[in-house]
Amino acid sequence: MEARLNLSASPLAAKSMRYLASASRVIVKDSTLPATTQDLVMLRASQINGCGFCTDMHTKDLAHAGETSARINLVAAWREATVFTDAERAALVSLIALINAANRLNVIVQQPAGDHQPGQFG
């Protein structure tokens, strides 16, 4: 499978992606929310939005960071899963707008999933 559009080949798309990445860095780095919780939230939103690229990325990043397979697998059922704290449950209904934008962009261009390497985006 190939993406419909090469986002880095289009000057306008590449510029838009830099702004999206910049906004993401501000939220991620300035937030007091732990990085693992942020990735769990982004994984869940990516699952809901059907973004294979982002689901692949966040799953691998969580595993690379030492997250358990039980928590990674149960994020889809976070309401009923006993492996999440109350704070993590609260976070799983926030921090959604930015990942929604990335998911929707990747779904639109049909960005292929499976090749992500933890840390490749800095």
Buried (B, 14 or more C-beta within 10 A) or exposed (E): EEEEBEBEEEEEBEEBBEEBBEEBEEBBEEEEBEEBBBBBBBBBBBBBBEBBBBBBBBBBBBEEEEBEEEBBEBBEEBEEBEBBEEEBEEBBEEBBEBBBBBBEBBBEBBBEBEEBEEEEEE
